Amino acid sequence: DNLIREDVHPIDECEFLHHLRETMSLDVKELAGLIFKSEAYVYEKLGMREWPDDVKAGLAADVIVYSTAREFARIDDAIVRREYLRFAADGGINPATAKKWREGWERTKLESEHPEERPGDGGIGPPPEKLYMPCYVCRKPEDITVTTMVRLCGSWLREVDNAMVAAEK
């Protein structure tokens, strides 16, 4: 009932579906009928158990939403994935941006595995799209490959904010 009436956290839903499947010996089609969802939906939720632990932790902590987690779960490079999760935690991220990041990572991976097939050189597909994030100071979108991430504690962030406000006056 709760799956239909309430917003259930995706991780809880995944665990509940696995529990139903194991205790009631239900197949995916029966599970889908039981919760009034498609088989594809059930397969997707059941598959969350195979997601990397860092992605599940980010989702559980509400650092990222389900759609973003689904994109990050497809990245098999743990270092890149953790860096993307850190960026998401620091500045927030929407699912469309997460998808672009994942697609960019896939292009980079493919290019490194097949350097003879570079995009733009008669190879596989168009050149990668640039990703833009707003500058913290001027707020203009900037290509992330030419920006620098600066980590500040809360008190220094307030100091920088105050200095920026003072400079605008």
N, C-alpha and C positions, 0 to 999 in steps of 0.2 A: 504493500500500500504506500509506504513512504516514497518509493521510487516514482510513483505517479503523482502524489500530492505535494511533495516538498522538494526543495533543491537539496539533493544529496551530493556530498563531496564526491568527486570522481574516484578517489582512492577507496572510499567506503563502498561505493557502488561496485567497483572491481572486486573487492574482497567478498562482498555479499553474493555477487554472481558466481564466483568460484565456490563459495560455501554451498549455494543452492545446487550447483552442478555436481559437487561431490556427494552431498548428503542425500540428494533426491535422484541421483543418477540421471540427470537431464542432459539431453544434447542441446546444441546451440539453437536449433529450431524450436524446441520446446521451451527453452529459456526465453527466447524472443517473444513467443506467444504469451508466456506467463506475465511478462512485464510490458506487453504491448509496444514493443520496439522491433526494428528490423534485425535480421540476422547479422548484417554488416555492423550495426551498432553494438550488438552483443560481442561479436568477434573483436571489435576495436577495444571495448572495455576489458574483456578478458586478457587481451594482449598487453595491457598496462603492466601486468605482473613481470613482464620481460623487460620493461624499461629500465634504464640505468638508475641506480639508487640516488644519484645526485639530482636527477630530474624529478623523481618521485618525491624527494625531500623538498625541492623547491615548490612543487605543487602542493604538498601537504602544508607547508608553511605559508601558503598563499603569496609567495614571492612572484609566481607566474600563474597564469590561468591555464586551463586544460588545453586549449588550442596551441598555445605557445609551448607547453610541455610536450605535446605530440610532435611538434616540429623538432625540438631539441632532442627528443628520444631517438630520432633518426640519425643523429650525428654520432658516429662510432669512435671519433677521436676524443678521448676523455679530457685532454688538455683544452682543446678548442671549446668543447661543450661547457666545461667549468668556467672558462672565460666568458662565454656568452651568458651563462647563468649569473655570473658576477655583474656584468653590464646590466642585465635585466633587473637584478636586485638593487643596484645603485641608482638607476635612472628610470626604471619601468620600461616596459616594452609591450607593444601590441602584437597580436598574432600575425598580422601582415608583415611586420618588420622581422619577426622571428622566421617567417617563411623565406623572406629574402636572404637573411643571414644563412639559413640552412642551404638554400639553393646556391649561394655564393661559395659556401664551404664545399658543396658537392662539385661545383665547377673547378675550384682550386684543386681538389683531390683528383678529379679526372685529368686535369691538365698536368699534374705532377706524375700521374701514372702513365700518361700518353703525351709526352712533350711534343711529339711530331705532329699532333693533331690540335694545335692551338687555334682557338677561335680567332677569326679575323685573318687567318692565314690559309683560307680555303678549307678549314677544319670543321669542327663540330659546333655549329650554332653561333649566335651573336656574342660580342664581348660582354663580360659581366656588367650588370647595372651597378652604378655607384650607390652607396648607402649614405644617407645624410642624417646628421643629428644636429640639433640646435647648439650653437656656442653658448656656454653658460653666461658669458658676459654680454655679448651683443644680441643673442637670441637668433641670429641668422643661421639658416641651415648650412652646414659645411660637410664636405666629403670626409667621412670618418678616417680615411687613410692619411689625412693631413692634419688631424687633430691630436691632442694629447689628453689623456685622462689624468686628472689630478684628484687625489684623495684628500679630503679635509674632514677633520672632526667637526662636530656641531658648532663649537664655539668659534672656530676659525671660519667656518662657512658663514656664520652670522656677521663676523668682522668683514669679510669680503662683500657680503650683501650690503652692509651699512656703507662701506667705502664706495660701492657702485652707486648707491642712492645719492650719496653726497656728491659724487663726481657728476651726476646728471643735473644737479641743482646748480 
